Amino acid sequence: MIKKVSRHIVQNEPLLFELSSPGKVGYQLPELDVPEVSAEKVLGAEHVRDDIEDFPEVSEFEVLRHFSRLSTWNYAIDLGLYPLGSCTMKYNPRVNELVARTEGLAWAHPYQPEELSQGCMEVIAALEQALAEITGMDAVTLQPAAGAHGEFTGILMIRALLETRGNPRKKILVPDSAHGTNPATATAIGYSVENIKSNDRGMVDLAVLERAVTEDVAGLMITNPNTVGVFEENIRKICGILHDKGALVYMDGANMNALVGVARPGDFGIDVMHLNLHKTFSTPHGGGGPGSGAVAVAKVLTPFLPSPRLKRVNDRWSWNYDLPQSIGRVRAFYGNYGVLVRALAYIMAHGGNGLRQATLDALLNANYLRKLLEPHYEIAYKAPSMHECVFSDDRQAKKGIRTGDIAKRLIDYGFHPYTVSFPLIVRGALMIEPTETEPKRELDLFADAMISIAKEIEENPELVRNAPHSTRTPRVDEVTAARKPIVRWKPESKASLSPAAD
Ligand SMILES: *Cc1c(COP(=O)(O)O)cnc(C)c1O
């Protein structure tokens, strides 16, 4: 095949192994001016190996250029709109990074004495208090490291409470629109999961729920706004139905960026919820880096919070481990501290009015996109959208084009795809969350791209079916990639891995 020609900074780049040529090194050392001693002698023979198979031999500059080029292959929020629904890929102000790197915060050690940690503990206390106020709940733990971990912590607390009442019960109810982590959490804790069907407005069906809530039900895990971007308008009633039967309500708060400063889960009856600080409160995420799934609880659950808890005695913070009903630790130390610092910096910089404005802007941006795209794509539910909008590929499917094809074509237009095929209750879902940080110009560019793709599907569906066309690697066979992943380089796998070879 013809070698692809480089286009400006879109350079071809082989693997580091393929750049290797024998004898090249990336360092230069001065002449030895002490007697030479063998590595075996210093380290012991068992720690020394003769050779590392296929170890790449390259110069410093080649390594630098290799990784710099690879970095330009990545899509980032700094490059453009990142409309991945449910994930809240917003811009995170750089100043939060600066604050998180403050020497006394970044270099504090969890084992340093309490008298040297008063400032760090104050940060934790202030954030717990701010999040309690934002959610309308009574207390907050910052230990969980991610949203899913927060769910785990919350359901453990529900179980602990029900145990003190004599029966942990058997079931957790989960609406069919839920994120996969919800049923996974309930199962991990030993509950069986019962699905609750949504109605034709994309909301929990009250009649179905009422029938499902028996004495066996420990609780309901509900996302609000839910994953179709719709506010559960009967949320008070839903909480009442559960409470009447002695069950609790867990709220998946991953979508709190649609509520902050506008509505408080504590006020509409939620017993326990998590926040994804890395989504709503500004920590760069998506690469699997540290996160925080802070959990907020109503008064009935406070005795069960993870240990230790902060307490204030004589104007000093200390850690209280004397918590007989606590579920215990859920993580080493006190949570992902750097994420907590960023969240507090973000909250304080915005203030109450600023946070509310961010929420309103997120709703405005999502609804602006919905209006622009509705003439071209089928909206999944007519109910008003909150911070994200979910379409189906119904119209495009008539031409044989599915949501995954449209997503691939979006790459040719310079955008990261939206969330594909989730939530599962929408056939061929296109889930779009622009977030509040996008300017109108960028939203218009994205809408233009989506509308242009809709027209291409009418006129030349093959173009979309075979997209992307502008990337180094064309459409890969996803089934083969998932079933037979090539994760280790071998000289014979060179042809299939090297972008320069296709
Ligand atoms: C992101 C998300 C989660 C999981 O959060 P992690 O921090 O990735 O563990 C759970 N529920 C919903 C609705 C989400 O969007």
PDBQT file of the ligand as one rigid body, heavy atoms in Angstrom, charges set to zero:
ROOT
HETATM    1  C1  LIG A 601     -19.686   8.989  35.755  1.00  0.00    +0.000 C 
HETATM    2  C2  LIG A 601     -20.873   8.392  36.327  1.00  0.00    +0.000 A 
HETATM    3  C3  LIG A 601     -20.796   7.420  37.343  1.00  0.00    +0.000 A 
HETATM    4  C4  LIG A 601     -19.494   6.815  37.813  1.00  0.00    +0.000 C 
HETATM    5  O1  LIG A 601     -18.569   7.729  38.289  1.00  0.00    +0.000 OA
HETATM    6  P1  LIG A 601     -17.006   7.372  38.327  1.00  0.00    +0.000 P 
HETATM    7  O2  LIG A 601     -16.380   8.532  38.997  1.00  0.00    +0.000 OA
HETATM    8  O3  LIG A 601     -16.583   7.195  36.895  1.00  0.00    +0.000 OA
HETATM    9  O4  LIG A 601     -16.863   6.091  39.091  1.00  0.00    +0.000 OA
HETATM   10  C5  LIG A 601     -21.968   6.957  37.891  1.00  0.00    +0.000 A 
HETATM   11  N1  LIG A 601     -23.170   7.384  37.452  1.00  0.00    +0.000 NA
HETATM   12  C6  LIG A 601     -23.286   8.304  36.463  1.00  0.00    +0.000 A 
HETATM   13  C7  LIG A 601     -24.651   8.758  36.039  1.00  0.00    +0.000 C 
HETATM   14  C8  LIG A 601     -22.149   8.836  35.864  1.00  0.00    +0.000 A 
HETATM   15  O5  LIG A 601     -22.266   9.731  34.878  1.00  0.00    +0.000 OA
ENDROOT
TORSDOF 0
